[in-house]
Amino acid sequence: DVDVSDLKVAMDELDKPLEELTVDTRGVEHTSRTGIEDDGCAWTESNERVDVVLRIPGLRGQPSMSLAVDVTPTTCTVSSFGVAVWSCLLRGRADPASVAFDVSDGADAVPTIELRCGKADGARWNGFIE
């Protein structure tokens, strides 16, 4: 037997096939369609879901409590006071039943939207906004 206690891992974990290992990827995308590089979408992807932090400059001054997020299998829409104000196509298929979000007041009067979006399948999205 080999002692791997210093690695804080069991031997049977080392024998797992590579397909069973999880690798999180992360990145930043722009939310503007006009070519402005705002880095307003920061995402982290795992096998099961994509976690996103949206700071969309076009929402500056909108009260965080007025914002709602609606995710369909292929789109994400942000509404303010019930009116759609931003939307995007998703890079993969989402499971709308698994979506959860929180909105808070952000720096410079730009609300921060934290979105947890489950995947409909295990396919890699490699981003959030198509």
N, C-alpha and C positions, 0 to 999 in steps of 0.2 A: 504494500500500500504506500501511496505517496501522500505526504502531509502537505495539504494546501490551506491549512487554517490561517496562515498569514495573509492569504488572498481574500479571505472572507467569502469563500465559495466552496461548494461541495464538489467532490469528484464527479458525481452524476450530472452536475450542471455543465461540466467541461465536456461531457460526452454528448450533449445535445446537438442535433443537426443545426447547421447555420440558419436554415429557414425559420427555426423557432426563436432565434435571437431577435430582439427588437432594437431598432436604431431610430432615434429621433433626428429629424432634420429640421432646420429652421432657416428663415430668411426674412427679407423685407421687400415690400412691393409698394408701388405708388398707387394712390387712390384717385388721382386726377386723370380725366380723359383728355385734357388739353395739353399734355406733355410736361406739366409741372412735376418735378421730382420731389414729392413731399414725404416719401418714406412713411406714409400714413397707415400701412398695414404690416404689422409684424406677426409672423406665424411660426408655429412649432407643430410638426406633424409626427404622429406615432402611427403604429399599425391600425389602431382603432379610431383615431379622431384627429382633427386639426384644431388647435387652439389659436385664436386670433385676437390681437389687440388692434382696434381701429381708432385712429386719431385723424379724422377727416377734416382738413382745414375749412372746407365749405360749410361745416356745421358750427363754426365759431359763433358763440353767443346763444346757441340753442340751449334751453334748460335741459339738463340731463334727464329730468323726470318726464319730459315731453317725448323722449325718444323710445322707439320700439324697433325690434329686429324681427324680420320674417325670413325664414330659410325654406326654400322648396328643394327638391332633389338637385336642381341645377342652378339656382339663383340665391342671392342674398340681397334683401332690400331693407334700408333704414328709413323709418318714417318719423316725422316730427309733427306732433299734434294731428296724427292720422293721415298726413300727406307724405307720399314717398318723396324723399329728398336725395337719395343716393342708392344706387344698385349696381350689382356686378354679376357676371356669369361666374360660376365656380369651376375650378379646374378638374373636379371629380364629382361623383354623385354622393350627395349628402343623405343622411337619415333624419328627416325633419323632426321625428318624434324624440330624438336624442339631443336636440339643440337646447342650450341654456345660455343666457347672456346676463350681464350686469352692466349698467351704465353709471358712470360717476363723473363729477366735475373734474376737468383736467386743467393742466397748465395753459395759460394764455387764452382762457375761456373756450378751449376746444374740448368738447366732451370726450371721455375715454370709454370705448365700448369693448368689453371683454366677452368673447364669444367662444363657446365650446361646441364644436360641430362634429357629431359622430359620422363615420363613413358608412355608406350603404354596402360597400364591399371593402376588401382589404387592399385595393389598388392604391399605388402611390399617386399623390396629387402633385408633389413637387412645387407647392405654392398654394395660394388661395384664390386670387383673382385671375380669371382667364384673360 
